[in-house]
Amino acid sequence: MAAKLENELGNIFIDNEVIASIAGISAMECYGLVGMATKSAAGGLFELLRKENMSKGVKVYTDNNEIVIDLFIVVEFGTRISVVANNIIDKVKYNIESLTGMEVKKVNINVQGVRVEK
């Protein structure tokens, strides 16, 4: 389902995949994030996604003029997970609201793993 904005000239439809891409790019700018992970980490296994597929680690739900985003991430070992998560939430919320003009109701962070960077 696409997000819909209405104005006096007509309607604007923003596909959820576009919002997912914005969220993924915004999250990758944050310190302490190694990358996006697959949405389903069955049995504790996850796949770190490449930059061209990072929107697959994002799930977007749109309802009227509100957006809910689920991010599936891998954080860097030694960073404080709560600080990384809060930075990602702030960055994603700000960028999506600025670029789409819609309200972000929630950004949920799902930490799928921790990775030691060399």
OpenMM code with the backbone's topology and positions (N, CA, C; nanometers):
from openmm import Vec3, app, unit

residues = "MET ALA ALA LYS LEU GLU ASN GLU LEU GLY ASN ILE PHE ILE ASP ASN GLU VAL ILE ALA SER ILE ALA GLY ILE SER ALA MET GLU CYS TYR GLY LEU VAL GLY MET ALA THR LYS SER ALA ALA GLY GLY LEU PHE GLU LEU LEU ARG LYS GLU ASN MET SER LYS GLY VAL LYS VAL TYR THR ASP ASN ASN GLU ILE VAL ILE ASP LEU PHE ILE VAL VAL GLU PHE GLY THR ARG ILE SER VAL VAL ALA ASN ASN ILE ILE ASP LYS VAL LYS TYR ASN ILE GLU SER LEU THR GLY MET GLU VAL LYS LYS VAL ASN ILE ASN VAL GLN GLY VAL ARG VAL GLU LYS".split()
positions = [
    Vec3(0.0843, -0.1183, 0.0000),
    Vec3(0.0000, 0.0000, 0.0000),
    Vec3(0.0886, 0.1244, 0.0000),
    Vec3(0.0482, 0.2241, -0.0696),
    Vec3(0.1258, 0.3466, -0.0817),
    Vec3(0.0721, 0.4536, 0.0123),
    Vec3(0.1619, 0.5410, 0.0558),
    Vec3(0.1222, 0.6556, 0.1363),
    Vec3(0.0572, 0.7579, 0.0434),
    Vec3(-0.0426, 0.8284, 0.0929),
    Vec3(-0.1174, 0.9214, 0.0090),
    Vec3(-0.1208, 1.0593, 0.0727),
    Vec3(-0.0827, 1.1582, -0.0057),
    Vec3(-0.0927, 1.2985, 0.0347),
    Vec3(-0.1911, 1.3674, -0.0585),
    Vec3(-0.2773, 1.4480, -0.0023),
    Vec3(-0.3742, 1.5210, -0.0834),
    Vec3(-0.3487, 1.6702, -0.0717),
    Vec3(-0.3633, 1.7401, -0.1838),
    Vec3(-0.3598, 1.8857, -0.1812),
    Vec3(-0.4608, 1.9388, -0.2823),
    Vec3(-0.4655, 2.0697, -0.3005),
    Vec3(-0.5672, 2.1289, -0.3871),
    Vec3(-0.5481, 2.0944, -0.5346),
    Vec3(-0.4285, 2.0507, -0.5718),
    Vec3(-0.4010, 2.0179, -0.7120),
    Vec3(-0.4219, 1.8710, -0.7449),
    Vec3(-0.4284, 1.7864, -0.6415),
    Vec3(-0.4456, 1.6435, -0.6665),
    Vec3(-0.3869, 1.5588, -0.5557),
    Vec3(-0.3544, 1.4357, -0.5906),
    Vec3(-0.3014, 1.3401, -0.4934),
    Vec3(-0.1576, 1.3037, -0.5263),
    Vec3(-0.0822, 1.2748, -0.4220),
    Vec3(0.0547, 1.2263, -0.4358),
    Vec3(0.0611, 1.0914, -0.3669),
    Vec3(0.1066, 0.9894, -0.4382),
    Vec3(0.1217, 0.8559, -0.3821),
    Vec3(0.2703, 0.8242, -0.3709),
    Vec3(0.3140, 0.7886, -0.2497),
    Vec3(0.4534, 0.7515, -0.2253),
    Vec3(0.4556, 0.6048, -0.1885),
    Vec3(0.5185, 0.5241, -0.2711),
    Vec3(0.5247, 0.3804, -0.2494),
    Vec3(0.6011, 0.3492, -0.1202),
    Vec3(0.5589, 0.2437, -0.0504),
    Vec3(0.6255, 0.2042, 0.0738),
    Vec3(0.7719, 0.1679, 0.0511),
    Vec3(0.8045, 0.1218, -0.0677),
    Vec3(0.9437, 0.0873, -0.0999),
    Vec3(1.0320, 0.2124, -0.1005),
    Vec3(0.9766, 0.3253, -0.1429),
    Vec3(1.0497, 0.4520, -0.1407),
    Vec3(1.0753, 0.4948, 0.0031),
    Vec3(0.9735, 0.4836, 0.0869),
    Vec3(0.9892, 0.5180, 0.2281),
    Vec3(1.0901, 0.4249, 0.2950),
    Vec3(1.0869, 0.2958, 0.2590),
    Vec3(1.1827, 0.1997, 0.3131),
    Vec3(1.3251, 0.2352, 0.2715),
    Vec3(1.3437, 0.2789, 0.1490),
    Vec3(1.4765, 0.3195, 0.1027),
    Vec3(1.5277, 0.4409, 0.1783),
    Vec3(1.4410, 0.5387, 0.1994),
    Vec3(1.4789, 0.6577, 0.2763),
    Vec3(1.5186, 0.6175, 0.4181),
    Vec3(1.4400, 0.5291, 0.4788),
    Vec3(1.4687, 0.4844, 0.6154),
    Vec3(1.6017, 0.4100, 0.6214),
    Vec3(1.6281, 0.3223, 0.5242),
    Vec3(1.7520, 0.2460, 0.5223),
    Vec3(1.8744, 0.3346, 0.5040),
    Vec3(1.8662, 0.4295, 0.4121),
    Vec3(1.9768, 0.5221, 0.3883),
    Vec3(2.0009, 0.6090, 0.5111),
    Vec3(1.8935, 0.6552, 0.5730),
    Vec3(1.9056, 0.7388, 0.6928),
    Vec3(1.9702, 0.6617, 0.8077),
    Vec3(1.9292, 0.5380, 0.8257),
    Vec3(1.9844, 0.4560, 0.9339),
    Vec3(2.1332, 0.4307, 0.9134),
    Vec3(2.1741, 0.4076, 0.7888),
    Vec3(2.3141, 0.3768, 0.7599),
    Vec3(2.4072, 0.4943, 0.7889),
    Vec3(2.3530, 0.6142, 0.8021),
    Vec3(2.4342, 0.7318, 0.8344),
    Vec3(2.4692, 0.7381, 0.9831),
    Vec3(2.4089, 0.6535, 1.0640),
    Vec3(2.4264, 0.6604, 1.2085),
    Vec3(2.5476, 0.5796, 1.2555),
    Vec3(2.6177, 0.6352, 1.3523),
    Vec3(2.7343, 0.5694, 1.4105),
    Vec3(2.6912, 0.4456, 1.4887),
    Vec3(2.7702, 0.3401, 1.4785),
    Vec3(2.7446, 0.2177, 1.5537),
    Vec3(2.6627, 0.1146, 1.4796),
    Vec3(2.6123, 0.1511, 1.3633),
    Vec3(2.5333, 0.0574, 1.2840),
    Vec3(2.6242, -0.0109, 1.1821),
    Vec3(2.6263, -0.1435, 1.1846),
    Vec3(2.7055, -0.2198, 1.0875),
    Vec3(2.6272, -0.2314, 0.9575),
    Vec3(2.4973, -0.2578, 0.9676),
    Vec3(2.4157, -0.2702, 0.8479),
    Vec3(2.2754, -0.3156, 0.8793),
    Vec3(2.1992, -0.3335, 0.7730),
    Vec3(2.0626, -0.3810, 0.7858),
    Vec3(2.0646, -0.5335, 0.7755),
    Vec3(1.9713, -0.5984, 0.8423),
    Vec3(1.9633, -0.7444, 0.8434),
    Vec3(1.8304, -0.7890, 0.7845),
    Vec3(1.8233, -0.9168, 0.7522),
    Vec3(1.6976, -0.9727, 0.7032),
    Vec3(1.5915, -0.9612, 0.8109),
    Vec3(1.4667, -0.9533, 0.7691),
    Vec3(1.3559, -0.9331, 0.8618),
    Vec3(1.3329, -1.0518, 0.9535),
    Vec3(1.3567, -1.1714, 0.9048),
    Vec3(1.3301, -1.2894, 0.9872),
    Vec3(1.4607, -1.3587, 1.0223),
    Vec3(1.4960, -1.3505, 1.1459),
    Vec3(1.6182, -1.4151, 1.1926),
    Vec3(1.5788, -1.5425, 1.2663),
    Vec3(1.5321, -1.6405, 1.1924),
    Vec3(1.4876, -1.7664, 1.2521),
    Vec3(1.6079, -1.8425, 1.3058),
    Vec3(1.5954, -1.8888, 1.4263),
    Vec3(1.7012, -1.9678, 1.4876),
    Vec3(1.8255, -1.8879, 1.5213),
    Vec3(1.8146, -1.7558, 1.5307),
    Vec3(1.9285, -1.6733, 1.5661),
    Vec3(2.0213, -1.6427, 1.4493),
    Vec3(1.9871, -1.6864, 1.3290),
    Vec3(2.0695, -1.6590, 1.2117),
    Vec3(2.0134, -1.5389, 1.1382),
    Vec3(2.1019, -1.4529, 1.0925),
    Vec3(2.0580, -1.3379, 1.0151),
    Vec3(2.1543, -1.3188, 0.8989),
    Vec3(2.1089, -1.2446, 0.8007),
    Vec3(2.1925, -1.2143, 0.6853),
    Vec3(2.2122, -1.0636, 0.6797),
    Vec3(2.3376, -1.0214, 0.6768),
    Vec3(2.3683, -0.8800, 0.6633),
    Vec3(2.3464, -0.8415, 0.5176),
    Vec3(2.2664, -0.7390, 0.4940),
    Vec3(2.2286, -0.7011, 0.3581),
    Vec3(2.3271, -0.6018, 0.2977),
    Vec3(2.3460, -0.6107, 0.1678),
    Vec3(2.4302, -0.5156, 0.0966),
    Vec3(2.3560, -0.3842, 0.0812),
    Vec3(2.4300, -0.2798, 0.0473),
    Vec3(2.3696, -0.1467, 0.0367),
    Vec3(2.2547, -0.1402, -0.0630),
    Vec3(2.2639, -0.2125, -0.1740),
    Vec3(2.1568, -0.2074, -0.2740),
    Vec3(2.0307, -0.2819, -0.2284),
    Vec3(2.0418, -0.3659, -0.1258),
    Vec3(1.9267, -0.4417, -0.0758),
    Vec3(1.8849, -0.4011, 0.0650),
    Vec3(1.9371, -0.2903, 0.1151),
    Vec3(1.9111, -0.2574, 0.2555),
    Vec3(1.7646, -0.2285, 0.2858),
    Vec3(1.6849, -0.1933, 0.1860),
    Vec3(1.5428, -0.1684, 0.2125),
    Vec3(1.4695, -0.2980, 0.2485),
    Vec3(1.5321, -0.4131, 0.2224),
    Vec3(1.4719, -0.5402, 0.2631),
    Vec3(1.4786, -0.5594, 0.4141),
    Vec3(1.5587, -0.4810, 0.4819),
    Vec3(1.5665, -0.4845, 0.6272),
    Vec3(1.4737, -0.3838, 0.6919),
    Vec3(1.3810, -0.3304, 0.6131),
    Vec3(1.2870, -0.2287, 0.6607),
    Vec3(1.1456, -0.2711, 0.6236),
    Vec3(1.0540, -0.2596, 0.7165),
    Vec3(0.9122, -0.2859, 0.6904),
    Vec3(0.8360, -0.1577, 0.7186),
    Vec3(0.7544, -0.1143, 0.6232),
    Vec3(0.6808, 0.0116, 0.6353),
    Vec3(0.5310, -0.0168, 0.6352),
    Vec3(0.4597, 0.0435, 0.7293),
    Vec3(0.3140, 0.0370, 0.7367),
    Vec3(0.2624, 0.1799, 0.7268),
    Vec3(0.1704, 0.2051, 0.6341),
    Vec3(0.1116, 0.3380, 0.6225),
    Vec3(-0.0379, 0.3306, 0.6516),
    Vec3(-0.0853, 0.4284, 0.7262),
    Vec3(-0.2272, 0.4371, 0.7582),
    Vec3(-0.2652, 0.5838, 0.7562),
    Vec3(-0.3509, 0.6197, 0.6614),
    Vec3(-0.3897, 0.7592, 0.6404),
    Vec3(-0.2644, 0.8433, 0.6186),
    Vec3(-0.2360, 0.9343, 0.7092),
    Vec3(-0.1209, 1.0228, 0.6947),
    Vec3(-0.0099, 0.9869, 0.7937),
    Vec3(-0.0130, 0.8646, 0.8508),
    Vec3(0.0865, 0.8241, 0.9496),
    Vec3(0.1667, 0.7048, 0.8990),
    Vec3(0.2927, 0.7006, 0.9411),
    Vec3(0.3831, 0.5944, 0.8983),
    Vec3(0.4397, 0.5244, 1.0220),
    Vec3(0.4440, 0.3913, 1.0168),
    Vec3(0.5107, 0.3103, 1.1191),
    Vec3(0.6194, 0.2316, 1.0475),
    Vec3(0.7412, 0.2359, 1.1041),
    Vec3(0.8570, 0.1726, 1.0403),
    Vec3(0.9203, 0.0731, 1.1356),
    Vec3(0.9485, -0.0474, 1.0853),
    Vec3(1.0251, -0.1480, 1.1580),
    Vec3(1.1603, -0.1622, 1.0893),
    Vec3(1.2682, -0.1424, 1.1652),
    Vec3(1.4035, -0.1576, 1.1123),
    Vec3(1.4686, -0.2790, 1.1762),
    Vec3(1.5355, -0.3591, 1.0958),
    Vec3(1.6055, -0.4784, 1.1420),
    Vec3(1.7541, -0.4537, 1.1196),
    Vec3(1.8299, -0.4406, 1.2295),
    Vec3(1.9673, -0.3924, 1.2189),
    Vec3(2.0682, -0.4842, 1.2866),
    Vec3(2.1948, -0.4619, 1.2517),
    Vec3(2.3086, -0.5239, 1.3182),
    Vec3(2.3951, -0.4098, 1.3699),
    Vec3(2.4276, -0.4138, 1.4992),
    Vec3(2.5068, -0.3068, 1.5591),
    Vec3(2.6516, -0.3517, 1.5787),
    Vec3(2.7373, -0.2532, 1.5944),
    Vec3(2.8788, -0.2778, 1.6149),
    Vec3(2.9042, -0.3133, 1.7612),
    Vec3(2.9877, -0.4146, 1.7828),
    Vec3(3.0225, -0.4559, 1.9185),
    Vec3(3.0945, -0.3404, 1.9890),
    Vec3(3.0601, -0.3184, 2.1147),
    Vec3(3.1239, -0.2138, 2.1935),
    Vec3(3.0462, -0.0843, 2.1973),
    Vec3(2.9423, -0.0729, 2.1153),
    Vec3(2.8595, 0.0476, 2.1186),
    Vec3(2.7397, 0.0225, 2.2095),
    Vec3(2.6888, 0.1271, 2.2639),
    Vec3(2.5708, 0.1155, 2.3502),
    Vec3(2.4474, 0.1063, 2.2613),
    Vec3(2.3807, -0.0078, 2.2684),
    Vec3(2.2695, -0.0362, 2.1775),
    Vec3(2.1585, 0.0672, 2.1896),
    Vec3(2.1262, 0.1085, 2.3109),
    Vec3(2.0174, 0.2052, 2.3288),
    Vec3(2.0499, 0.3400, 2.2650),
    Vec3(2.1748, 0.3818, 2.2723),
    Vec3(2.2153, 0.5089, 2.2123),
    Vec3(2.2095, 0.4991, 2.0599),
    Vec3(2.2609, 0.3897, 2.0047),
    Vec3(2.2562, 0.3683, 1.8596),
    Vec3(2.1113, 0.3673, 1.8121),
    Vec3(2.0250, 0.2938, 1.8828),
    Vec3(1.8843, 0.2839, 1.8452),
    Vec3(1.8148, 0.4208, 1.8498),
    Vec3(1.8395, 0.4971, 1.9544),
    Vec3(1.7777, 0.6301, 1.9639),
    Vec3(1.8258, 0.7236, 1.8537),
    Vec3(1.9544, 0.7165, 1.8190),
    Vec3(2.0065, 0.7985, 1.7091),
    Vec3(1.9402, 0.7607, 1.5769),
    Vec3(1.9230, 0.6307, 1.5547),
    Vec3(1.8584, 0.5843, 1.4317),
    Vec3(1.7134, 0.6310, 1.4270),
    Vec3(1.6425, 0.6172, 1.5370),
    Vec3(1.5024, 0.6606, 1.5430),
    Vec3(1.4905, 0.8089, 1.5082),
    Vec3(1.5738, 0.8921, 1.5712),
    Vec3(1.5684, 1.0368, 1.5465),
    Vec3(1.5996, 1.0706, 1.4014),
    Vec3(1.7038, 1.0087, 1.3469),
    Vec3(1.7475, 1.0371, 1.2101),
    Vec3(1.6430, 0.9930, 1.1074),
    Vec3(1.5905, 0.8717, 1.1236),
    Vec3(1.4914, 0.8183, 1.0302),
    Vec3(1.3636, 0.9015, 1.0360),
    Vec3(1.3172, 0.9309, 1.1554),
    Vec3(1.1945, 1.0104, 1.1727),
    Vec3(1.2097, 1.1481, 1.1075),
    Vec3(1.3199, 1.2138, 1.1348),
    Vec3(1.3430, 1.3476, 1.0795),
    Vec3(1.3471, 1.3449, 0.9268),
    Vec3(1.4255, 1.2531, 0.8695),
    Vec3(1.4405, 1.2489, 0.7234),
    Vec3(1.3106, 1.2141, 0.6524),
    Vec3(1.2370, 1.1188, 0.7036),
    Vec3(1.1115, 1.0812, 0.6371),
    Vec3(1.0087, 1.1929, 0.6472),
    Vec3(0.9978, 1.2543, 0.7635),
    Vec3(0.9026, 1.3650, 0.7771),
    Vec3(0.9422, 1.4833, 0.6895),
    Vec3(1.0719, 1.5100, 0.6777),
    Vec3(1.1187, 1.6208, 0.5938),
    Vec3(1.0962, 1.5944, 0.4460),
    Vec3(1.1225, 1.4729, 0.4024),
    Vec3(1.1145, 1.4418, 0.2594),
    Vec3(0.9734, 1.4114, 0.2101),
    Vec3(0.8882, 1.3570, 0.2970),
    Vec3(0.7536, 1.3193, 0.2510),
    Vec3(0.6441, 1.4156, 0.2972),
    Vec3(0.6681, 1.4868, 0.4056),
    Vec3(0.5647, 1.5735, 0.4600),
    Vec3(0.4606, 1.4983, 0.5411),
    Vec3(0.4860, 1.3692, 0.5661),
    Vec3(0.3938, 1.2877, 0.6442),
    Vec3(0.4489, 1.2674, 0.7848),
    Vec3(0.3602, 1.2319, 0.8778),
    Vec3(0.4009, 1.2107, 1.0162),
    Vec3(0.4455, 1.0662, 1.0376),
    Vec3(0.5607, 1.0502, 1.1036),
    Vec3(0.6077, 0.9177, 1.1426),
    Vec3(0.5572, 0.8924, 1.2843),
    Vec3(0.4667, 0.7958, 1.2964),
    Vec3(0.4068, 0.7655, 1.4261),
    Vec3(0.5044, 0.6877, 1.5149),
    Vec3(0.5742, 0.5876, 1.4565),
    Vec3(0.6663, 0.5039, 1.5322),
    Vec3(0.7804, 0.4576, 1.4444),
    Vec3(0.8970, 0.4411, 1.5068),
    Vec3(1.0101, 0.3735, 1.4442),
    Vec3(1.0526, 0.2651, 1.5425),
    Vec3(1.0326, 0.1404, 1.5055),
    Vec3(1.0682, 0.0271, 1.5909),
    Vec3(1.2023, -0.0295, 1.5459),
    Vec3(1.2928, -0.0477, 1.6410),
    Vec3(1.4253, -0.1011, 1.6121),
    Vec3(1.4313, -0.2454, 1.6601),
    Vec3(1.4680, -0.3363, 1.5699),
    Vec3(1.4855, -0.4776, 1.6029),
    Vec3(1.6319, -0.5122, 1.5813),
    Vec3(1.7052, -0.5313, 1.6905),
    Vec3(1.8474, -0.5640, 1.6795),
    Vec3(1.8579, -0.7137, 1.6533),
    Vec3(1.9082, -0.7486, 1.5352),
    Vec3(1.9185, -0.8878, 1.4942),
    Vec3(2.0531, -0.9482, 1.5295),
    Vec3(2.1517, -0.8643, 1.5581),
    Vec3(2.2821, -0.9188, 1.5922),
    Vec3(2.3820, -0.8109, 1.6275),
    Vec3(2.4982, -0.8576, 1.6747),
    Vec3(2.6099, -0.7709, 1.7094),
    Vec3(2.7296, -0.8238, 1.6328),
    Vec3(2.8075, -0.7348, 1.5746),
    Vec3(2.9210, -0.7773, 1.4932),
    Vec3(3.0465, -0.7026, 1.5347),
    Vec3(3.1567, -0.7749, 1.5394),
    Vec3(3.2858, -0.7144, 1.5687),
    Vec3(3.3456, -0.6674, 1.4370),
    Vec3(3.3710, -0.5384, 1.4267),
    Vec3(3.4317, -0.4811, 1.3059),
    Vec3(3.5832, -0.4840, 1.3191),
    Vec3(3.6509, -0.5179, 1.2106),
    Vec3(3.7970, -0.5228, 1.2114),
    Vec3(3.8567, -0.3968, 1.1578),
] * unit.nanometer
topology = app.Topology()
chain = topology.addChain("A")
for resn in residues:
    res = topology.addResidue(resn, chain)
    for name in ("N", "CA", "C"):
        topology.addAtom(name, app.Element.getBySymbol(name[0]), res)
